[in-house]
Amino acid sequence: MSQSVESFAEILAGVHRSAVHLELRDSYGVDNEADNFATFRRGEWSEDLERADRQSWLGLVSEATARGVVMRRARVVSVRVSDYIRYEHAGTQMNIDAGEQVRWLPRDRASSLALPGNDLWLFDERLVQFNIFDGLGRWIRTDFTEDPHVVNFCVSSFESVWERGVPHVDFTV
């Protein structure tokens, strides 16, 4: 099953308690970030320009957290970080300002953890959205499951990363 941005917003609008995001890649090649990432790599990036492009997302986060939804994002990253992770790190304060909590886990501290093979969103600990990317980090499709075994595995995986993760304010790149 594929998903559009609108349906993600609809899913998030139906969330009552929590929405957590587990990111496992060191780089992404999604089209809607390509220009901003190129600007970042040239040293011409600014938070103001990025904020303008992220208004839709930041609005979704603000709306969800204002109604009591706890939004957490955990990123498992290699150290020395990639240019893409530097780019993500540079813009993460915007997510935090909108209401997300963000932690970073160096990949070498994740070796003993059981982790899923794909990035995921977990909504109210009942619905998992897996984001499937190709080897170049381009989004291919989104898969969903409410299978209790998969949901419980994803809850456990996320919480283990969160527990070991470093709060954004303490994580330097």
SESESE-155985 format. One line per 3 residues: number of its first residue (from 1); their letters; for each residue x, y, z of N, C-alpha, C. Coordinates in nm, 2 decimals, always signed. Example, Ala and Ser with C-alpha at 12.3 -4.5 7.8 and 13.67 -1.06 7.14 Angstrom:
2
1 = as = +1.32/-0.57/+0.78/+1.23/-0.45/+0.78/+1.32/-0.33/+0.78 | +1.28/-0.22/+0.71/+1.37/-0.11/+0.71/+1.29/+0.00/+0.79
END
This chain:
173
1 = msq = +0.08/-0.12/+0.00/+0.00/+0.00/+0.00/+0.09/+0.12/+0.00 | +0.07/+0.21/-0.09/+0.14/+0.34/-0.09/+0.06/+0.45/-0.01 | +0.13/+0.56/+0.01/+0.06/+0.66/+0.09/+0.10/+0.80/+0.04
4 = sve = +0.01/+0.89/+0.04/+0.04/+1.02/+0.00/+0.06/+1.11/+0.12 | +0.11/+1.23/+0.10/+0.13/+1.32/+0.22/+0.00/+1.35/+0.28 | -0.11/+1.36/+0.20/-0.24/+1.39/+0.26/-0.29/+1.27/+0.35
7 = sfa = -0.26/+1.15/+0.32/-0.31/+1.04/+0.40/-0.22/+1.03/+0.53 | -0.09/+1.07/+0.52/-0.01/+1.07/+0.64/-0.07/+1.18/+0.74 | -0.11/+1.29/+0.68/-0.17/+1.39/+0.77/-0.30/+1.34/+0.83
10 = eil = -0.38/+1.26/+0.75/-0.50/+1.20/+0.80/-0.47/+1.10/+0.91 | -0.37/+1.02/+0.89/-0.34/+0.93/+1.00/-0.30/+1.00/+1.13 | -0.21/+1.10/+1.11/-0.16/+1.18/+1.23/-0.28/+1.25/+1.30
13 = agv = -0.37/+1.29/+1.22/-0.49/+1.36/+1.28/-0.57/+1.26/+1.37 | -0.57/+1.13/+1.34/-0.64/+1.03/+1.41/-0.56/+0.98/+1.53 | -0.44/+1.02/+1.55/-0.36/+0.97/+1.66/-0.40/+1.04/+1.79
16 = hrs = -0.40/+0.96/+1.90/-0.45/+1.01/+2.03/-0.33/+1.03/+2.13 | -0.23/+0.94/+2.12/-0.13/+0.94/+2.23/+0.01/+0.97/+2.18 | +0.05/+0.89/+2.07/+0.19/+0.90/+2.03/+0.21/+0.87/+1.89
19 = avh = +0.32/+0.93/+1.83/+0.37/+0.90/+1.70/+0.52/+0.91/+1.71 | +0.58/+0.79/+1.68/+0.72/+0.79/+1.69/+0.78/+0.74/+1.56 | +0.90/+0.80/+1.53/+0.97/+0.78/+1.40/+1.11/+0.72/+1.43
22 = lel = +1.14/+0.61/+1.36/+1.27/+0.55/+1.37/+1.34/+0.56/+1.24 | +1.45/+0.63/+1.24/+1.53/+0.65/+1.11/+1.66/+0.57/+1.13 | +1.69/+0.49/+1.02/+1.80/+0.40/+1.03/+1.91/+0.42/+0.92
25 = rds = +1.88/+0.51/+0.83/+1.97/+0.54/+0.72/+2.07/+0.65/+0.75 | +2.18/+0.65/+0.68/+2.28/+0.76/+0.69/+2.26/+0.87/+0.58 | +2.18/+0.83/+0.48/+2.14/+0.93/+0.38/+2.01/+0.89/+0.31
28 = ygv = +1.95/+0.99/+0.26/+1.82/+0.98/+0.19/+1.84/+1.06/+0.06 | +1.76/+1.01/-0.04/+1.77/+1.08/-0.17/+1.63/+1.12/-0.21 | +1.55/+1.17/-0.12/+1.41/+1.20/-0.15/+1.41/+1.33/-0.23
31 = dne = +1.32/+1.33/-0.33/+1.32/+1.45/-0.43/+1.29/+1.58/-0.36 | +1.20/+1.58/-0.26/+1.16/+1.71/-0.20/+1.27/+1.77/-0.11 | +1.38/+1.70/-0.09/+1.49/+1.76/-0.01/+1.61/+1.79/-0.10
34 = adn = +1.61/+1.75/-0.22/+1.73/+1.75/-0.30/+1.79/+1.90/-0.32 | +1.70/+1.99/-0.34/+1.75/+2.13/-0.36/+1.81/+2.19/-0.23 | +1.74/+2.16/-0.12/+1.79/+2.22/+0.01/+1.92/+2.15/+0.05
37 = fat = +1.93/+2.02/+0.03/+2.05/+1.94/+0.06/+2.16/+2.00/-0.02 | +2.14/+2.02/-0.15/+2.25/+2.07/-0.24/+2.29/+2.21/-0.19 | +2.19/+2.29/-0.15/+2.22/+2.43/-0.10/+2.31/+2.41/+0.03
40 = frr = +2.28/+2.32/+0.12/+2.35/+2.29/+0.24/+2.50/+2.25/+0.20 | +2.51/+2.16/+0.11/+2.65/+2.11/+0.07/+2.73/+2.23/+0.01 | +2.67/+2.32/-0.05/+2.74/+2.44/-0.11/+2.77/+2.54/+0.00
43 = gew = +2.72/+2.52/+0.12/+2.74/+2.62/+0.23/+2.65/+2.74/+0.22 | +2.54/+2.73/+0.15/+2.45/+2.84/+0.13/+2.31/+2.82/+0.21 | +2.30/+2.72/+0.29/+2.18/+2.68/+0.36/+2.16/+2.78/+0.47
46 = sed = +2.03/+2.81/+0.50/+1.99/+2.88/+0.62/+1.87/+2.82/+0.68 | +1.86/+2.83/+0.81/+1.74/+2.78/+0.87/+1.61/+2.84/+0.83 | +1.62/+2.97/+0.80/+1.50/+3.04/+0.75/+1.45/+2.99/+0.62
49 = ler = +1.54/+2.96/+0.52/+1.49/+2.90/+0.40/+1.43/+2.76/+0.42 | +1.50/+2.68/+0.50/+1.45/+2.55/+0.53/+1.32/+2.55/+0.60 | +1.30/+2.64/+0.70/+1.18/+2.65/+0.77/+1.06/+2.68/+0.68
52 = adr = +1.09/+2.77/+0.58/+0.98/+2.80/+0.48/+0.94/+2.68/+0.40 | +1.03/+2.59/+0.37/+1.00/+2.47/+0.29/+0.93/+2.36/+0.38 | +0.96/+2.37/+0.51/+0.90/+2.27/+0.60/+0.77/+2.31/+0.67
55 = qsw = +0.72/+2.43/+0.63/+0.60/+2.48/+0.71/+0.49/+2.38/+0.72 | +0.46/+2.30/+0.61/+0.35/+2.20/+0.62/+0.38/+2.10/+0.73 | +0.50/+2.04/+0.73/+0.54/+1.94/+0.83/+0.54/+2.00/+0.97
58 = lgl = +0.60/+2.12/+0.98/+0.61/+2.18/+1.12/+0.47/+2.21/+1.17 | +0.37/+2.24/+1.08/+0.24/+2.27/+1.12/+0.17/+2.14/+1.17 | +0.19/+2.03/+1.10/+0.14/+1.90/+1.14/+0.19/+1.86/+1.28
61 = vse = +0.32/+1.88/+1.30/+0.37/+1.85/+1.43/+0.31/+1.94/+1.54 | +0.31/+2.07/+1.51/+0.25/+2.16/+1.61/+0.11/+2.13/+1.65 | +0.03/+2.10/+1.55/-0.11/+2.06/+1.57/-0.12/+1.94/+1.65
64 = ata = -0.05/+1.83/+1.62/-0.05/+1.71/+1.69/-0.01/+1.72/+1.84 | +0.10/+1.79/+1.86/+0.15/+1.80/+2.00/+0.06/+1.90/+2.08 | +0.00/+1.99/+2.01/-0.09/+2.08/+2.09/-0.21/+2.01/+2.14
67 = rgv = -0.25/+1.90/+2.07/-0.36/+1.82/+2.13/-0.32/+1.70/+2.21 | -0.19/+1.70/+2.25/-0.14/+1.61/+2.35/-0.07/+1.49/+2.29 | -0.05/+1.48/+2.16/+0.02/+1.37/+2.11/+0.17/+1.39/+2.13
70 = vmr = +0.24/+1.28/+2.18/+0.38/+1.29/+2.21/+0.45/+1.24/+2.08 | +0.53/+1.33/+2.02/+0.60/+1.29/+1.90/+0.75/+1.28/+1.93 | +0.80/+1.16/+1.90/+0.95/+1.14/+1.92/+1.01/+1.08/+1.79
73 = rar = +1.13/+1.12/+1.77/+1.21/+1.08/+1.65/+1.34/+1.03/+1.70 | +1.38/+0.91/+1.66/+1.51/+0.85/+1.70/+1.59/+0.82/+1.57 | +1.71/+0.86/+1.57/+1.79/+0.84/+1.45/+1.92/+0.76/+1.49
76 = vvs = +1.93/+0.65/+1.42/+2.05/+0.56/+1.43/+2.15/+0.60/+1.32 | +2.27/+0.65/+1.36/+2.36/+0.71/+1.26/+2.50/+0.66/+1.28 | +2.57/+0.65/+1.17/+2.71/+0.62/+1.17/+2.79/+0.74/+1.22
79 = vrv = +2.90/+0.72/+1.29/+2.99/+0.83/+1.33/+3.12/+0.79/+1.28 | +3.17/+0.87/+1.21/+3.17/+1.00/+1.15/+3.04/+1.01/+1.07 | +2.97/+1.12/+1.09/+2.84/+1.13/+1.02/+2.85/+1.17/+0.87
82 = sdy = +2.75/+1.13/+0.79/+2.75/+1.17/+0.65/+2.71/+1.31/+0.64 | +2.73/+1.37/+0.52/+2.69/+1.51/+0.49/+2.54/+1.52/+0.51 | +2.46/+1.41/+0.47/+2.32/+1.42/+0.49/+2.28/+1.43/+0.64
85 = iry = +2.35/+1.35/+0.72/+2.32/+1.36/+0.87/+2.35/+1.50/+0.92 | +2.46/+1.56/+0.87/+2.49/+1.70/+0.91/+2.38/+1.79/+0.87 | +2.32/+1.77/+0.75/+2.21/+1.85/+0.71/+2.09/+1.83/+0.80
88 = eha = +2.05/+1.70/+0.83/+1.94/+1.67/+0.92/+1.97/+1.74/+1.06 | +2.09/+1.72/+1.11/+2.12/+1.78/+1.24/+2.10/+1.93/+1.24 | +2.14/+2.00/+1.13/+2.13/+2.14/+1.12/+1.99/+2.19/+1.13
91 = gtq = +1.90/+2.11/+1.08/+1.76/+2.15/+1.08/+1.67/+2.09/+1.19 | +1.73/+2.01/+1.27/+1.65/+1.94/+1.37/+1.59/+2.03/+1.48 | +1.65/+2.15/+1.51/+1.59/+2.23/+1.61/+1.45/+2.28/+1.57
94 = mni = +1.43/+2.29/+1.44/+1.30/+2.33/+1.39/+1.19/+2.23/+1.43 | +1.23/+2.10/+1.42/+1.14/+1.99/+1.46/+1.11/+2.00/+1.61 | +1.21/+2.03/+1.69/+1.20/+2.04/+1.83/+1.11/+2.16/+1.87
97 = dag = +1.14/+2.27/+1.80/+1.06/+2.39/+1.83/+0.91/+2.37/+1.80 | +0.88/+2.28/+1.70/+0.74/+2.25/+1.67/+0.68/+2.15/+1.76 | +0.76/+2.08/+1.85/+0.71/+1.99/+1.95/+0.76/+1.85/+1.95
100 = eqv = +0.84/+1.81/+1.85/+0.90/+1.68/+1.85/+1.02/+1.67/+1.95 | +1.04/+1.55/+2.00/+1.15/+1.52/+2.08/+1.24/+1.44/+1.99 | +1.37/+1.46/+1.99/+1.47/+1.40/+1.90/+1.59/+1.35/+1.97
103 = rwl = +1.62/+1.22/+1.94/+1.75/+1.16/+2.00/+1.83/+1.10/+1.88 | +1.96/+1.09/+1.90/+2.05/+1.03/+1.81/+2.12/+0.92/+1.88 | +2.13/+0.81/+1.81/+2.21/+0.69/+1.86/+2.32/+0.66/+1.76
106 = prd = +2.45/+0.67/+1.81/+2.56/+0.63/+1.72/+2.54/+0.48/+1.70 | +2.56/+0.44/+1.57/+2.54/+0.30/+1.52/+2.61/+0.20/+1.60 | +2.73/+0.23/+1.65/+2.81/+0.14/+1.72/+2.75/+0.10/+1.86
109 = ras = +2.66/+0.19/+1.91/+2.59/+0.16/+2.03/+2.46/+0.09/+2.01 | +2.43/+0.05/+1.88/+2.31/-0.02/+1.85/+2.33/-0.16/+1.81 | +2.46/-0.21/+1.82/+2.49/-0.34/+1.77/+2.42/-0.45/+1.84
112 = sla = +2.38/-0.44/+1.97/+2.32/-0.54/+2.04/+2.17/-0.53/+2.04 | +2.11/-0.44/+1.96/+1.97/-0.42/+1.96/+1.91/-0.49/+1.84 | +1.79/-0.54/+1.86/+1.71/-0.60/+1.75/+1.63/-0.48/+1.68
115 = lpg = +1.67/-0.46/+1.56/+1.60/-0.34/+1.49/+1.54/-0.39/+1.36 | +1.43/-0.32/+1.32/+1.37/-0.36/+1.19/+1.46/-0.33/+1.07 | +1.43/-0.38/+0.96/+1.51/-0.36/+0.84/+1.47/-0.23/+0.77
118 = ndl = +1.37/-0.16/+0.81/+1.33/-0.03/+0.74/+1.29/+0.07/+0.84 | +1.30/+0.20/+0.80/+1.25/+0.31/+0.88/+1.10/+0.29/+0.91 | +1.06/+0.35/+1.01/+0.92/+0.33/+1.04/+0.86/+0.45/+1.12
121 = wlf = +0.73/+0.46/+1.11/+0.65/+0.54/+1.20/+0.56/+0.44/+1.28 | +0.53/+0.47/+1.40/+0.45/+0.39/+1.49/+0.35/+0.48/+1.55 | +0.22/+0.46/+1.52/+0.11/+0.54/+1.57/+0.03/+0.48/+1.68
124 = der = +0.03/+0.54/+1.80/-0.05/+0.49/+1.91/-0.02/+0.35/+1.95 | +0.10/+0.30/+1.92/+0.14/+0.17/+1.95/+0.05/+0.06/+1.89 | -0.01/+0.09/+1.77/-0.11/+0.00/+1.71/-0.09/-0.01/+1.56
127 = lvq = -0.04/+0.09/+1.50/-0.02/+0.09/+1.35/+0.12/+0.12/+1.32 | +0.19/+0.04/+1.24/+0.32/+0.06/+1.19/+0.32/+0.10/+1.04 | +0.39/+0.20/+1.01/+0.41/+0.24/+0.87/+0.56/+0.22/+0.84
130 = fni = +0.59/+0.13/+0.76/+0.73/+0.11/+0.71/+0.75/+0.19/+0.59 | +0.86/+0.27/+0.59/+0.90/+0.35/+0.47/+1.01/+0.27/+0.40 | +0.99/+0.23/+0.28/+1.08/+0.14/+0.20/+1.16/+0.23/+0.10
133 = fdg = +1.29/+0.23/+0.11/+1.38/+0.31/+0.03/+1.47/+0.21/-0.05 | +1.52/+0.26/-0.17/+1.61/+0.18/-0.24/+1.75/+0.21/-0.19 | +1.85/+0.15/-0.26/+1.99/+0.17/-0.21/+2.05/+0.31/-0.22
136 = lgr = +1.98/+0.40/-0.30/+2.02/+0.54/-0.31/+1.94/+0.63/-0.22 | +1.86/+0.57/-0.13/+1.78/+0.65/-0.04/+1.65/+0.71/-0.10 | +1.61/+0.66/-0.22/+1.49/+0.71/-0.28/+1.37/+0.63/-0.23
139 = wir = +1.27/+0.70/-0.19/+1.15/+0.64/-0.14/+1.08/+0.55/-0.25 | +1.05/+0.43/-0.22/+0.99/+0.34/-0.31/+0.84/+0.32/-0.28 | +0.81/+0.29/-0.15/+0.67/+0.27/-0.11/+0.66/+0.27/+0.04
142 = tdf = +0.53/+0.27/+0.08/+0.50/+0.27/+0.23/+0.42/+0.14/+0.25 | +0.46/+0.06/+0.35/+0.38/-0.06/+0.39/+0.32/-0.03/+0.53 | +0.20/-0.09/+0.55/+0.14/-0.07/+0.68/+0.11/-0.21/+0.74
145 = ted = +0.11/-0.22/+0.88/+0.07/-0.34/+0.94/+0.01/-0.30/+1.08 | -0.08/-0.38/+1.12/-0.13/-0.37/+1.26/-0.11/-0.51/+1.33 | -0.03/-0.59/+1.27/+0.00/-0.72/+1.32/+0.06/-0.70/+1.46
148 = phv = +0.00/-0.76/+1.57/+0.04/-0.73/+1.70/+0.19/-0.77/+1.73 | +0.24/-0.88/+1.66/+0.38/-0.92/+1.68/+0.47/-0.82/+1.62 | +0.44/-0.77/+1.50/+0.52/-0.67/+1.44/+0.52/-0.54/+1.52
151 = vnf = +0.40/-0.50/+1.56/+0.38/-0.38/+1.64/+0.46/-0.38/+1.76 | +0.45/-0.49/+1.84/+0.53/-0.51/+1.96/+0.68/-0.51/+1.94 | +0.72/-0.57/+1.83/+0.87/-0.57/+1.80/+0.91/-0.42/+1.77
154 = cvs = +0.83/-0.35/+1.70/+0.86/-0.21/+1.66/+0.86/-0.12/+1.79 | +0.77/-0.14/+1.87/+0.76/-0.06/+2.00/+0.89/-0.09/+2.08 | +0.93/-0.22/+2.09/+1.05/-0.26/+2.17/+1.17/-0.20/+2.10
157 = sfe = +1.18/-0.21/+1.97/+1.30/-0.16/+1.90/+1.31/-0.01/+1.92 | +1.20/+0.07/+1.90/+1.21/+0.21/+1.91/+1.25/+0.25/+2.06 | +1.19/+0.19/+2.15/+1.22/+0.22/+2.29/+1.36/+0.19/+2.33
160 = svw = +1.42/+0.08/+2.27/+1.56/+0.05/+2.30/+1.65/+0.15/+2.24 | +1.62/+0.20/+2.12/+1.70/+0.31/+2.06/+1.68/+0.44/+2.14 | +1.56/+0.47/+2.18/+1.53/+0.59/+2.26/+1.61/+0.59/+2.39
163 = erg = +1.61/+0.48/+2.46/+1.67/+0.47/+2.59/+1.82/+0.49/+2.58 | +1.88/+0.45/+2.47/+2.03/+0.46/+2.45/+2.06/+0.59/+2.38 | +1.97/+0.65/+2.32/+1.99/+0.77/+2.24/+2.04/+0.89/+2.31
166 = vph = +2.10/+0.98/+2.24/+2.15/+1.11/+2.30/+2.06/+1.22/+2.26 | +2.01/+1.30/+2.36/+1.92/+1.41/+2.32/+1.99/+1.50/+2.22 | +1.91/+1.56/+2.13/+1.96/+1.64/+2.03/+2.06/+1.75/+2.08
169 = vdf = +2.02/+1.81/+2.19/+2.10/+1.92/+2.24/+2.24/+1.88/+2.28 | +2.26/+1.75/+2.31/+2.39/+1.69/+2.35/+2.46/+1.62/+2.24 | +2.40/+1.61/+2.12/+2.46/+1.53/+2.01/+2.53/+1.63/+1.92
172 = tv = +2.66/+1.62/+1.90/+2.73/+1.70/+1.81/+2.78/+1.62/+1.69 | +2.78/+1.69/+1.58/+2.83/+1.63/+1.45/+2.96/+1.68/+1.41
END
